[in-house]
Amino acid sequence: MPVTENLSFMLTVTPSSMALIIDIKEEHDPSTLFPRHGIRQLRSGWADGPAYITQCPIQTGQSYVYNFTIIGQRGTFWWHAHISWLRSTVYGPIIILPKKNTPYPFAKPYKEVPIIFGEWFNADTEAIIAQALQTGGGPNVSDAYTINGLPGPLYNCSAKDTFKLKMKPGKAYLLRLINAALNDELFFSIVNHTLRVIDADGVYVKPFETDTLIITPGQTHNVLLKTKPHFPNATFYMTARPYVTGPGTFDNSTVAGILEYESKSKPHLKNLPFFKPLLPALNDTTFVTNFTSRLRSLATPQFPANVPLNVDRHLFFTVGLGTSPCDHNKTCQGPNGTKFSASVNNVSFIQPTTALLQSHFFGQSNGIYKPDFPYSPLNWFNYTGNPPNNTLVKNDTKLMVLPFNTSVELVMQDTSILGAESHPLHLHGFNFFVVGQGFGNFDGNKDPANFNLIDPIERNTVGVPSGGWVAIRFLADNPGVWFMHCHLEVHTSWGLKMAWLVLDGKLPNQKLPPPPKDLPKC
């Protein structure tokens, strides 16, 4: 199996409050953009990157300088293309180190290693999604998963294309895990080794130990791995495979890397036994629920959990799959001859042809977007019970408008219209606190009483449970237009996305500056 050729570079930044300038020149595909996933982009929305949200695509032969300042963030982040399915091969890590002379809240590791999970397709991913959108059916799934671009020995003809992590006995290693896979949440484990989770999406958490973890597309986790004190006469697999909840097809395969202990004797690899980890079942929602419930913020004076205690705006969004009518004189492969669609509050997002941020800033929103995204579903039903007869969604470009410094509580509810399914939702421009989650339909009278307002996990990507709901809180203190979308790329392609417009505040440092002169034009 050939190895995917990713456009990938790693950025390491220190200290955690500095200006970063990235000059990107597009030489081939005229639709590449490079968002910094998880970077808050305070008052620098022009450098956020998603196509037709904050900028137009960089055209062939043109360049664009992403100029932004990193304030108060440290940890593991990443960058990737943000249009169509180019993210399948265009991505890489961003590592922000603590400020100089600022230690980690744990013993300094011997070494730090980025590990990024991806998906490999034996086809042009642009053609795959183009065909799916044209026919209205589901796209072809990937042919392999990868660890740092390599598929590993469990696939045919790829034993030589295996990521090998060489370690010294009795040392602590910091593994920076990133899930860049296009469409799958992944279980990950290293056989006979325990992982100590210490960070999620660039935020320290109360440490806990686990043999296996779950990581959704878009999420990052930092874990400490303590190697065995003496060289074991063996090699160990590190493996990842999907967690699947929906009724559709998926890549039911396993990617493997190899953990090797460095030794003076260097025994021949073929003479060593291999140990493979036993990963959870493909649909083990119980494991996922138990793992995510253990994630808590440190909530210390040095690393506080500043969750908004008073809420200005309560919002309720349904997220899930639906259908759209087939185009005239065409045959579609979706349910009952329809096209697969996805929506938030039954609004399937239509991507504009002019960037929303530019339209807003220059007062030219008329005909580009509508500032009336619904606060709650227009039609209420038993979201996790029997689906309604009408599965059709509405197609539109709507924004949720928030005054500056609005505190928001958002409940996102999965629906079972075409089958219950988990959805990893990512919010640009903000971190948020996950204050509650559960299964079934959210009960606004009972469930808020159990919200965690003491040490909720803070992150930028959260999984809406299959057949359940999740509640988040955040402060809208960053003016601009900010994308929120499912990080399963197929759902984003079907319209499971929306955008927030945060208005300027009164003070000069609460306003969005003018766009840079080299901002790409549509």
C-alpha positions as CSV (number, residue, x, y, z in Angstrom):
1,M,0.0,0.0,0.0
2,P,1.5,3.4,-0.9
3,V,1.9,6.0,1.8
4,T,-0.2,9.2,1.7
5,E,1.8,12.3,0.8
6,N,0.6,14.9,3.3
7,L,1.4,18.5,3.0
8,S,2.5,18.7,6.7
9,F,4.8,20.8,8.8
10,M,5.0,21.2,12.5
11,L,5.0,24.6,14.2
12,T,6.5,24.9,17.7
13,V,5.9,28.2,19.4
14,T,7.2,29.7,22.7
15,P,6.4,31.6,24.8
16,S,2.6,31.4,24.9
17,S,2.0,35.1,24.2
18,M,3.5,36.2,21.0
19,A,2.8,37.2,17.4
20,L,2.9,34.5,14.8
21,I,3.1,35.2,11.0
22,I,2.6,32.4,8.5
23,D,3.0,33.2,4.8
24,I,1.1,30.7,2.7
25,K,1.5,30.7,-1.1
26,E,-0.9,28.6,-3.2
27,E,0.8,27.0,-6.2
28,H,-1.5,24.3,-7.3
29,D,-5.1,23.9,-6.0
30,P,-6.8,27.3,-5.9
31,S,-9.0,26.4,-2.9
32,T,-6.6,25.7,-0.1
33,L,-6.9,27.5,3.3
34,F,-5.0,26.9,6.5
35,P,-7.0,27.4,9.7
36,R,-5.2,27.0,13.0
37,H,-7.5,24.6,14.8
38,G,-8.1,25.6,18.4
39,I,-6.2,29.0,18.3
40,R,-8.6,31.5,19.6
41,Q,-7.8,34.2,17.1
42,L,-8.6,37.1,19.5
43,R,-9.7,40.0,17.2
44,S,-7.8,38.4,14.3
45,G,-10.7,36.5,12.6
46,W,-9.2,37.4,9.3
47,A,-6.6,34.7,10.0
48,D,-9.0,32.0,11.1
49,G,-9.2,30.4,7.7
50,P,-12.5,28.5,6.9
51,A,-13.5,29.0,3.3
52,Y,-16.2,31.6,2.7
53,I,-16.6,32.2,6.4
54,T,-13.6,34.4,7.2
55,Q,-11.9,34.6,3.8
56,C,-12.1,33.5,0.2
57,P,-9.8,30.8,-1.0
58,I,-6.2,31.6,-1.9
59,Q,-6.1,31.6,-5.7
60,T,-3.5,29.9,-7.8
61,G,-0.2,31.8,-7.7
62,Q,-1.4,34.1,-5.0
63,S,-0.3,34.3,-1.3
64,Y,-1.7,35.4,2.0
65,V,0.0,36.2,5.3
66,Y,-1.8,34.8,8.3
67,N,-0.8,37.3,11.1
68,F,-2.2,36.7,14.5
69,T,-1.2,36.8,18.2
70,I,-1.4,33.9,20.5
71,I,-2.6,35.0,24.0
72,G,-2.7,32.8,27.0
73,Q,-2.7,29.4,25.2
74,R,-0.4,26.5,25.4
75,G,-0.6,22.9,24.5
76,T,-1.3,20.8,21.4
77,F,-3.2,22.3,18.4
78,W,-3.1,21.7,14.7
79,W,-3.7,23.3,11.3
80,H,-5.5,21.9,8.3
81,A,-7.1,22.8,5.0
82,H,-10.7,24.0,5.5
83,I,-12.5,23.5,2.2
84,S,-14.2,20.4,0.8
85,W,-12.1,17.3,1.7
86,L,-8.6,18.7,1.2
87,R,-8.1,18.2,5.0
88,S,-7.6,14.5,4.2
89,T,-3.9,15.2,3.2
90,V,-3.3,18.8,4.2
91,Y,-2.6,19.1,8.0
92,G,0.1,19.2,10.7
93,P,0.6,19.9,14.4
94,I,1.0,23.2,16.2
95,I,2.7,23.0,19.5
96,I,2.6,26.0,21.9
97,L,5.1,25.6,24.8
98,P,4.6,27.2,28.2
99,K,6.1,30.6,28.8
100,K,9.8,30.6,29.5
101,N,10.6,29.3,33.0
102,T,7.0,28.2,33.5
103,P,6.9,24.5,34.3
104,Y,4.3,22.0,33.4
105,P,1.9,21.1,36.3
106,F,3.6,17.6,36.3
107,A,7.2,16.3,36.2
108,K,9.0,17.4,33.0
109,P,9.0,14.5,30.5
110,Y,12.1,13.0,29.0
111,K,10.9,13.7,25.5
112,E,7.8,14.9,23.6
113,V,6.4,13.1,20.6
114,P,3.5,14.3,18.3
115,I,1.3,11.5,17.1
116,I,-1.3,12.5,14.5
117,F,-4.0,10.1,13.2
118,G,-5.2,10.4,9.6
119,E,-7.1,8.6,6.9
120,W,-5.8,7.3,3.6
121,F,-7.9,7.0,0.4
122,N,-6.8,5.1,-2.6
123,A,-8.6,7.7,-4.7
124,D,-9.0,11.4,-5.2
125,T,-10.9,12.6,-2.1
126,E,-12.3,15.6,-4.0
127,A,-13.8,13.3,-6.6
128,I,-15.2,11.1,-3.8
129,I,-17.2,13.8,-2.1
130,A,-18.1,15.5,-5.5
131,Q,-19.7,12.2,-6.6
132,A,-21.5,11.7,-3.3
133,L,-23.0,15.2,-3.4
134,Q,-24.1,14.7,-7.0
135,T,-25.8,11.4,-6.4
136,G,-27.1,12.3,-3.0
137,G,-25.7,9.1,-1.4
138,G,-23.0,8.3,1.1
139,P,-19.3,8.7,0.0
140,N,-16.9,5.9,-0.3
141,V,-15.0,5.3,2.9
142,S,-11.2,5.4,3.4
143,D,-8.9,2.4,2.7
144,A,-6.7,2.8,5.8
145,Y,-6.0,4.9,8.9
146,T,-2.5,6.3,9.5
147,I,-0.2,7.2,12.4
148,N,2.0,10.1,11.4
149,G,1.2,9.4,7.8
150,L,2.0,5.6,7.9
151,P,-0.7,2.8,7.7
152,G,1.3,0.1,9.5
153,P,1.7,-3.6,9.3
154,L,-1.9,-4.7,9.6
155,Y,-2.7,-3.6,6.1
156,N,-1.6,-5.5,3.0
157,C,1.8,-4.4,1.5
158,S,2.5,-1.7,4.1
159,A,4.6,-3.4,6.7
160,K,7.5,-1.2,5.7
161,D,5.3,1.9,6.1
162,T,5.1,1.7,9.9
163,F,5.6,4.4,12.5
164,K,8.1,3.2,15.1
165,L,8.5,5.0,18.4
166,K,11.8,4.2,20.0
167,M,12.0,4.7,23.7
168,K,14.4,4.4,26.6
169,P,13.5,2.2,29.6
170,G,12.3,4.0,32.8
171,K,11.5,7.3,31.1
172,A,8.4,9.5,30.9
173,Y,7.3,10.5,27.4
174,L,4.7,13.2,26.6
175,L,2.6,12.0,23.6
176,R,0.7,14.8,21.8
177,L,-2.2,13.0,20.2
178,I,-4.2,14.7,17.3
179,N,-7.1,13.1,15.5
180,A,-6.9,14.5,11.9
181,A,-9.0,11.6,10.5
182,L,-11.6,12.8,8.1
183,N,-14.7,10.9,9.2
184,D,-14.0,8.7,12.3
185,E,-13.7,8.9,16.0
186,L,-10.9,6.6,17.1
187,F,-10.0,4.4,20.1
188,F,-6.3,4.4,20.8
189,S,-4.2,2.1,23.0
190,I,-0.6,0.9,23.6
191,V,-0.5,-2.7,24.7
192,N,0.8,-3.4,28.2
193,H,1.3,0.3,28.9
194,T,-0.8,2.8,30.8
195,L,-1.6,6.3,29.5
196,R,-1.9,9.2,31.9
197,V,-4.2,11.9,30.5
198,I,-3.1,15.4,31.4
199,D,-4.5,17.7,28.7
200,A,-7.4,18.0,26.4
201,D,-7.6,20.5,23.5
202,G,-4.7,22.5,25.0
203,V,-6.1,22.8,28.5
204,Y,-4.7,20.9,31.5
205,V,-7.1,18.4,33.1
206,K,-7.1,16.5,36.4
207,P,-4.8,13.6,35.6
208,F,-6.2,10.1,35.3
209,E,-4.9,6.8,34.0
210,T,-6.4,4.7,31.3
211,D,-5.4,1.8,29.0
212,T,-7.4,3.2,26.2
213,L,-8.8,6.6,25.1
214,I,-11.3,7.9,22.6
215,I,-10.4,10.9,20.5
216,T,-12.8,12.5,18.0
217,P,-11.7,14.3,14.8
218,G,-10.6,17.8,15.8
219,Q,-9.7,16.9,19.3
220,T,-6.2,16.7,20.9
221,H,-5.1,14.9,24.0
222,N,-1.7,15.0,25.8
223,V,-0.8,11.8,27.6
224,L,2.2,10.7,29.7
225,L,3.6,7.3,28.9
226,K,6.0,5.9,31.5
227,T,8.2,3.2,30.0
228,K,9.1,0.0,31.9
229,P,12.2,0.3,34.0
230,H,14.0,-2.6,32.3
231,F,14.2,-3.5,28.7
232,P,11.4,-6.0,27.9
233,N,12.3,-8.7,25.3
234,A,9.3,-7.7,23.2
235,T,7.8,-5.0,20.9
236,F,4.5,-3.5,21.5
237,Y,1.7,-2.4,19.1
238,M,0.0,1.0,19.4
239,T,-3.3,0.7,17.6
240,A,-6.3,2.8,16.7
241,R,-9.6,1.9,15.1
242,P,-13.0,3.6,14.8
243,Y,-15.8,4.2,17.2
244,V,-19.0,3.9,15.1
245,T,-22.5,4.9,16.0
246,G,-24.3,5.7,12.8
247,P,-26.1,3.3,10.4
248,G,-23.8,4.1,7.4
249,T,-20.7,2.3,6.1
250,F,-17.3,3.0,7.6
251,D,-13.7,1.9,7.4
252,N,-13.6,-1.1,9.8
253,S,-9.8,-1.4,9.9
254,T,-7.0,-0.9,12.4
255,V,-3.8,1.2,12.1
256,A,-0.8,0.1,14.1
257,G,2.5,1.6,15.0
258,I,5.3,-0.1,17.0
259,L,6.8,0.9,20.3
260,E,10.4,-0.3,20.5
261,Y,12.7,-0.1,23.6
262,E,16.2,1.0,22.8
263,S,18.8,-1.6,23.8
264,K,22.5,-2.0,23.5
265,S,22.0,-5.6,22.4
266,K,19.5,-4.7,19.7
267,P,17.8,-8.1,19.2
268,H,16.5,-8.8,15.8
269,L,12.9,-7.6,15.4
270,K,11.7,-10.9,13.8
271,N,12.8,-12.8,16.9
272,L,10.7,-10.6,19.3
273,P,7.0,-11.4,20.2
274,F,4.4,-8.8,19.3
275,F,1.7,-7.8,21.8
276,K,-1.5,-6.3,20.4
277,P,-3.9,-4.2,22.6
278,L,-7.5,-5.2,22.9
279,L,-9.6,-2.2,21.8
280,P,-13.2,-1.6,22.8
281,A,-16.0,-2.8,20.5
282,L,-16.8,-0.6,17.5
283,N,-20.0,0.6,19.1
284,D,-18.9,0.8,22.7
285,T,-20.8,3.9,23.8
286,T,-20.5,2.9,27.4
287,F,-16.7,3.2,27.3
288,V,-16.9,6.5,25.5
289,T,-19.3,7.9,28.1
290,N,-17.2,6.7,31.0
291,F,-14.0,8.1,29.5
292,T,-15.4,11.6,28.7
293,S,-17.0,11.8,32.2
294,R,-13.5,11.6,33.7
295,L,-12.3,14.7,32.0
296,R,-12.3,17.6,34.4
297,S,-10.5,21.0,34.4
298,L,-7.7,21.5,37.0
299,A,-9.7,24.4,38.5
300,T,-6.8,25.7,40.5
301,P,-5.8,29.4,41.2
302,Q,-3.1,29.1,38.5
303,F,-5.3,27.2,36.0
304,P,-8.9,28.3,36.9
305,A,-12.1,27.1,35.2
306,N,-13.8,30.4,34.4
307,V,-17.1,28.9,33.4
308,P,-19.8,31.6,33.1
309,L,-22.1,31.3,36.1
310,N,-24.8,33.7,34.8
311,V,-26.2,33.1,31.4
312,D,-27.5,35.9,29.1
313,R,-28.8,33.6,26.3
314,H,-30.0,30.0,26.5
315,L,-30.0,28.2,23.2
316,F,-31.1,24.8,22.1
317,F,-29.8,23.2,18.8
318,T,-30.8,19.9,17.3
319,V,-28.0,18.3,15.3
320,G,-28.4,15.3,13.0
321,L,-29.1,13.9,9.6
322,G,-32.1,14.5,7.3
323,T,-32.9,14.6,3.6
324,S,-33.3,17.0,0.7
325,P,-35.4,16.6,-2.4
326,C,-33.6,15.2,-5.4
327,D,-32.7,17.7,-8.1
328,H,-35.2,17.9,-11.0
329,N,-34.8,15.1,-13.6
330,K,-32.1,13.3,-11.5
331,T,-32.1,10.0,-9.6
332,C,-30.7,10.2,-6.1
333,Q,-29.3,7.4,-3.9
334,G,-30.5,8.7,-0.5
335,P,-33.5,7.4,1.5
336,N,-36.6,7.1,-0.8
337,G,-34.9,8.7,-3.7
338,T,-33.8,11.8,-1.7
339,K,-30.4,13.3,-1.0
340,F,-28.6,13.0,2.3
341,S,-28.5,16.3,4.2
342,A,-27.5,17.3,7.7
343,S,-28.6,20.3,9.7
344,V,-28.6,22.4,12.9
345,N,-32.1,23.3,14.0
346,N,-33.2,21.8,10.7
347,V,-31.2,24.5,8.8
348,S,-28.8,22.9,6.4
349,F,-26.0,25.5,5.8
350,I,-25.6,26.8,2.2
351,Q,-22.0,28.0,1.8
352,P,-22.0,31.5,0.3
353,T,-19.8,32.6,-2.5
354,T,-18.6,35.7,-0.6
355,A,-16.9,35.5,2.7
356,L,-19.3,36.2,5.6
357,L,-16.8,38.2,7.6
358,Q,-16.1,40.6,4.7
359,S,-19.8,40.9,4.1
360,H,-20.5,41.8,7.7
361,F,-17.5,44.2,8.1
362,F,-18.4,46.2,5.0
363,G,-22.1,46.2,5.7
364,Q,-22.9,44.2,2.6
365,S,-24.8,41.3,4.1
366,N,-28.0,41.8,2.0
367,G,-28.4,38.7,-0.1
368,I,-25.4,37.0,1.5
369,Y,-26.7,35.8,4.8
370,K,-29.7,36.3,7.2
371,P,-29.1,37.3,10.8
372,D,-31.9,35.2,12.2
373,F,-30.6,31.7,13.0
374,P,-33.3,30.0,15.2
375,Y,-32.7,29.9,19.0
376,S,-34.5,26.5,19.2
377,P,-36.0,24.0,16.8
378,L,-39.0,25.3,14.8
379,N,-40.7,21.9,15.1
380,W,-40.5,20.0,18.4
381,F,-40.7,16.2,18.4
382,N,-39.3,13.2,20.3
383,Y,-35.7,13.7,19.1
384,T,-34.4,10.3,20.2
385,G,-37.6,8.3,19.7
386,N,-39.5,7.4,16.6
387,P,-38.5,9.9,13.8
388,P,-41.1,12.2,12.3
389,N,-42.6,11.4,8.9
390,N,-41.1,14.6,7.4
391,T,-37.3,14.2,7.2
392,L,-36.7,17.1,4.9
393,V,-34.4,20.0,6.0
394,K,-34.4,23.6,5.0
395,N,-31.4,25.0,3.1
396,D,-30.3,28.5,4.0
397,T,-27.4,30.8,5.1
398,K,-28.3,32.1,8.6
399,L,-26.1,33.5,11.4
400,M,-26.7,33.6,15.1
401,V,-26.0,37.2,16.2
402,L,-24.7,37.9,19.7
403,P,-23.8,41.3,21.3
404,F,-20.2,41.5,22.6
405,N,-19.6,39.8,25.9
406,T,-22.8,37.7,25.8
407,S,-22.6,34.6,28.1
408,V,-24.1,31.7,26.2
409,E,-25.5,28.3,27.3
410,L,-26.0,26.0,24.3
411,V,-27.6,22.6,24.5
412,M,-26.9,20.4,21.4
413,Q,-29.3,17.5,21.0
414,D,-28.7,14.5,18.7
415,T,-31.7,13.4,16.7
416,S,-32.7,9.9,15.4
417,I,-34.3,11.1,12.2
418,L,-32.1,8.8,10.1
419,G,-30.6,7.0,13.1
420,A,-28.9,8.2,16.2
421,E,-25.3,9.2,15.7
422,S,-22.5,11.0,17.6
423,H,-21.3,14.3,16.3
424,P,-18.0,16.0,17.2
425,L,-18.9,19.7,17.1
426,H,-16.0,22.2,16.8
427,L,-16.4,25.9,17.6
428,H,-14.0,28.4,16.1
429,G,-12.8,31.5,17.9
430,F,-13.6,30.2,21.5
431,N,-13.0,27.7,24.1
432,F,-16.1,26.4,25.9
433,F,-16.9,24.5,29.1
434,V,-18.8,21.2,28.9
435,V,-21.2,21.6,31.8
436,G,-23.4,18.6,31.2
437,Q,-24.4,15.7,29.0
438,G,-26.8,12.8,29.0
439,F,-28.9,10.4,26.9
440,G,-32.4,10.7,25.6
441,N,-34.1,14.1,25.3
442,F,-32.7,17.1,27.2
443,D,-35.1,18.1,30.1
444,G,-34.8,21.8,30.7
445,N,-36.5,21.5,34.0
446,K,-34.4,18.7,35.5
447,D,-31.1,18.3,33.8
448,P,-29.6,21.8,34.5
449,A,-29.7,21.0,38.3
450,N,-26.9,18.4,37.6
451,F,-24.6,20.8,35.6
452,N,-21.0,20.9,36.7
453,L,-20.1,24.5,37.3
454,I,-17.1,23.8,39.5
455,D,-14.5,22.0,37.3
456,P,-16.1,21.3,33.8
457,I,-13.7,20.3,31.0
458,E,-12.7,23.2,28.8
459,R,-12.2,22.5,25.1
460,N,-13.0,23.5,21.5
461,T,-14.4,20.2,20.1
462,V,-17.0,18.1,21.9
463,G,-18.9,14.9,20.9
464,V,-22.6,15.2,21.0
465,P,-23.5,11.7,22.3
466,S,-25.3,9.3,20.1
467,G,-29.0,9.5,21.1
468,G,-28.2,12.2,23.7
469,W,-27.2,15.8,24.4
470,V,-24.4,17.9,25.6
471,A,-24.5,21.4,27.2
472,I,-21.7,23.9,26.9
473,R,-21.2,27.5,28.1
474,F,-18.9,30.2,26.7
475,L,-18.4,34.0,26.7
476,A,-18.8,35.7,23.4
477,D,-15.9,38.1,23.9
478,N,-14.3,37.8,20.4
479,P,-15.8,40.0,17.7
480,G,-16.2,38.5,14.3
481,V,-17.8,35.6,12.4
482,W,-17.1,32.2,13.8
483,F,-17.8,28.8,12.2
484,M,-19.3,25.9,14.1
485,H,-19.4,22.6,12.4
486,C,-19.4,18.8,12.8
487,H,-15.8,17.6,12.4
488,L,-17.0,14.5,10.5
489,E,-16.3,15.9,7.1
490,V,-19.1,14.0,5.4
491,H,-21.6,15.7,7.8
492,T,-20.1,19.1,7.2
493,S,-20.4,18.5,3.4
494,W,-24.0,17.7,3.9
495,G,-24.6,21.0,5.8
496,L,-24.2,20.3,9.5
497,K,-22.6,23.7,10.1
498,M,-23.6,27.2,11.0
499,A,-21.9,30.5,12.0
500,W,-22.0,33.0,14.9
501,L,-21.7,36.7,14.4
502,V,-20.3,38.4,17.5
503,L,-20.7,42.2,17.3
504,D,-18.1,44.8,18.3
505,G,-17.9,46.0,21.8
506,K,-17.8,49.7,22.8
507,L,-14.1,49.9,23.6
508,P,-11.3,50.0,20.9
509,N,-9.9,46.7,22.1
510,Q,-13.3,45.1,21.7
511,K,-13.6,45.8,18.0
512,L,-12.6,43.8,14.9
513,P,-9.7,45.6,13.0
514,P,-10.0,46.1,9.2
515,P,-8.9,43.2,7.0
516,P,-5.3,43.0,5.8
517,K,-4.6,44.3,2.3
518,D,-3.6,40.9,1.0
519,L,-6.9,39.2,2.1
520,P,-7.9,36.8,-0.8
521,K,-10.8,38.0,-3.0
522,C,-13.6,35.9,-4.2
